[in-house]
Structure formats: C-alpha cells, structure tokens
Amino acid sequence: MNKSVMLRLLVGAAVLIVAAVVTFCLLNRQSYQTDPVKLQLNLEKGYWALVRQSGEVVLKEKGYMGSSIKTVTVIEYLFTCKEVAPDGVMTGRQTWERARTSGSGLTGSFEYDSQNPPEIIPPEANKWASLVGRSVDILVKPDGTILEVQGVEVILRASLAGVSMPRDATDEMIEMIKETLTNGIIESRQDLLQAAFRRYPDEELMVGQTWKTEGKGLADRPGNEKLALTYKGIKGGCAHFDLTETLSVGNSMFESPNLIFSGTTLEGIIQGVAQVDLATGLVRFVEAKGPVSLRFGTGMLGMIFGSTKEKILTGHTSATMEILLESH
C-alpha cells in the first residue's frame, strides 16, 4: 500500500471519528426537553423513599511533615410523607437507618458502621451514631421551605451523652464545649434536612436560567453556603441542573480523630450536577466535588494543645445524594 492510499485511509477514518463525535454530541444535546419547568413538592400521603447521602473530605498541610485529615461519611435515611394539608403543607418523617464513617488525621484514625458497631463508639462517630434509629418530623411548604422540625432535642441529648471531654478540662471549659456542640448539632441536623428541601423559585425556569439559593447544605457545616443551579432541561422525568456551591464557613465544627474543635474556617468552590424529580418535587440525585481549604488554630483546638498557631490545610471534598428506593 503506497503512502497516498494510506494517507487517504487515515484522513477518511479521522473524518468518520469526528462525524461520530459530533453526532453523539448533537444527540446528547437533543436528548433534553427544553420546556420551562416549575419546581414544587407534590407528595401523597404514604409515599416513602430510602435516600443515601455520602461525603468525603481530604486535607493536607504543606510540607513533608504536614498534618492531614481525611473523613468519609455515608448516611441512609427513610423519608415518609405522613400527611398533606389542604394548603399543600406536608408533614414528613425522616428516620435515619444507617451510618458509616471513617477517617484519619491529627491524632489517629477511626471507623464506625451502625450495622456492625464497635463496643466503644469513636467520638468522631458519636453524632452519626446518635441519629440511627431516631426520627424527626418536619413541616414543609410546597416550595420546599421548612416551617418546623420536631424531635431534634432527643437526638441532641443522645449526642451529648457520648461526648468525651479533655482530661484537664475545667468546669467552665466543659460548659463552653457543650454549648458549642449543642448549637452545632442543632444547626447541622436542620441543615441535613434543608439540603433535601431547598426553597424552590417562585417563577418557572427557562433553559439556561440560573436559580440561586443560600443556606447550609452539602458541606454539613454551620456557616454561609451559596448555591447556583443552572437549568439544562428535562430528561427521564427529572429537571437537570449544573450546580456550583460556594462555601465560606466561619466558626464551623470539624471532626478529626479523637478531637472535635471549633474556631475553624472552611472555604471552597464545589461543582457538579443535580436532578429534581418532577413527579414528586424531591431532589433525586446530586453529585459534586471541588477544592477546599481549612484554617484552624484558635478556639477549642488552641485550648487543648496550648497553642494558637494557625494551620492551613488544602485538599478536596466530594458529596453525593441519591434516592435508592421509593414507593410507587
């Protein structure tokens, strides 16, 4: 085979490949319906869904001997619609079915699985262990706004019962730690619920339009979180979105093996995709990841280690949420 024939074959093959790629892209783009969408909850009494939320944070300080932190958490909960009022306000119950968490960091490593729990629950897993088998009732408007959460106090008492304090902690320090944990636990529990029930926009969304909301969600940390979701279209009965989450979390709580401390700042930009089921109005799927940085060195950590030197750790985080099973 001479060179000119070989060249023509190669060019022909390249053209076919390019054509195939272009065709695939066009078909993929056309697979979305471009109708405007109005997001709202539309659940019936008796509906249930088994949901899984998972997250990972990996952070490391610069330098060969720098500190590092890694945590992985997977939570499964059962959501049930108990009642729907004439005005559309829904009463739902969320029951945590399983919790798995593990990590390594400043002072060691830990691992916990509620289906095979250790005799002694690691302090870092305590807040998750306190959830399993417990429920909260929530009142939610059709636009996703949470009106009331009932039952958080029971979970709070269980969480505080398993917290171990530093050996040399004074009574004043213990009370301050409990107050910090109390505020953080209440906020994080409510944030976990609000992550599943975002307040939807009042107007219809057009393809390419961005819907912005603020609060606390994917990161499960008290602080500021801004979420922007750009509507892509409808596919498979779901409205599809590209999402960008901007974190700027001050005075947050952050767990590391054998240590819970405050006075930290977590920042980052997380990007991913989300799907909202148009039949029920529930968030069906979320997947996001991105770079984050953590600063600490004051507050409880400084008291425990007798140092106020600031440390900066950088790394990445990822989060997913998906409905595993549901009634039909």
Order of alpha helices (4+ residues) and beta strands (2+ residues): alpha-beta-beta-beta-beta-alpha-beta-beta-alpha-alpha-beta-beta-beta-beta-beta-alpha-beta
